Amino acid sequence: MSQSKSLVLILGDQLDLQGAALQGFNFETDEIIMFESTHEGQYVWSHKAKVALFLSAMRHFAQALTDLKYPLVYIKESRLSITDNLKEYIQKKGIKHLVCVEPGEYRLKIALEMLAHELDLQLDMREDNHFYCTHQEFIEWVANKKELRLEYFYRLMRKTHQILVDADGNPEGGQWNFDQDNRKSYPKKGPGIIDKPLSFPHDDITAEVMDYVRKAYSDHPGSLDAFDWPVTREQALRALEYFVEYRLRNFGVYQDAMWTDTPFGWHSILSSSMNLKLLNPREVVNAVLIAWKKYSLDLSTVEGFIRQILGWREFVRGMYYLDMPQMAQDNYYQHANPLPSWYWTGATDMACMKDAIGQTLQYGYAHHIQRLMVTGNFALLAEVLPTVVCDWYLAIYVDAIEWVELPNTAGMALFANGGRFTSKPYIASGAYIKRMSNYCNGCRYKPDVRFGENACPVTTLYWNFLIKHRDQFEASPRTRLMTANLKRISDDDQKAITVHAQKILSNLDAL
């Protein structure tokens, strides 16, 4: 009796030969299918570099599969959605068994489940083996906790996986978290010479993709002129090796620092490779641990980097699958303003936003503080509708896949879920941006001016936000000090702040 045939679907962010979808693959009976769907680049107005990265990485992975003699059907440049493509192929071939890894977007997970039900398919949807923590393990950790906080989850991950702990489970260096050592700004004269990220010449596949994207996505935001992302596993491994060799040493201390025309700082630039599954987070963490000993690196740098991967990355993935689909609809403050048009162009007089958005349009990248405390902070203070902000982040960054983008944007930057896993809104005035960058130098807006034509819009909206939500902030010890500062501002000035804030909020495009 012959074995039934399985169709194995591999999505564009699952490019791993060791991935769960290929476990137990039968070369005699099974077949792999991959789709390029223009719908995936258009349901949010995706950055040209993001589209090009996905397509180039997918085509390179398809070539690797072909070289290894995997039976592969690869559909290029289809105008159909992934599920419509899949339905057409399944009906044509009479497929009864579909294998896939759980998608990184809830909408696609549900669509595949509905398709399987409609076509009476046996669906084998496997959990992604790229992560340290399974869904079940995360659910068990959550249990009946009243507060879900990264710190305690992170400690569990450290102990469970024996990372930066001694034989008794105690943290290296005597403390779990060295965050206070990793918040320095660059020196007043600037960051100095920073080793550039590793560069990758374009081969024929990437060149063909870029030519296609320029034509097919000509009206999409961003540029391909600086496209230089790893698109193969080999390139991703080289990028990892280069980072730990040359850039990791200064990552920790300056991970929050910002400076004009310094798009990458000392950051690893490995998130897109991990999120496409070209790199496994375990090998990234292991490489950093080896470099720590080899180069006698500061523990604060090593711990800070590992916390982002073993801690935060795993934590937000757990929260995404735990809270969807509600997470996508949450709007705690009932904000409803449209996204300022200059989020798509960078054409604003606000120097911080102009630089952060400008580099985002150029590279499809900004580091976590630029995302959280510049573009995200402003969107929250400007009372922008969370769903449109989340769509912007998903569209504009090359490493944005919804499982990681949505919790970071809605849950952390926008406080849209009312503090489900954060203890306070992450808001700051222009003073924070001035402290952490040189953006305010020469800007027409003044970070220490609260209202009036020269006032920094971030500062005005910050104080307006505190005035508006004074009761909420005063009710929490984590935020009470912020509203205590309002007592130093006269009633007349508070009224002037509110009036000026309303002027800003009524015409955000004018900034």
Order of alpha helices (4+ residues) and beta strands (2+ residues): beta-beta-alpha-alpha-beta-alpha-beta-alpha-beta-alpha-alpha-alpha-alpha-alpha-alpha-alpha-alpha-alpha-alpha-alpha-alpha-alpha-alpha-alpha-alpha-alpha-alpha
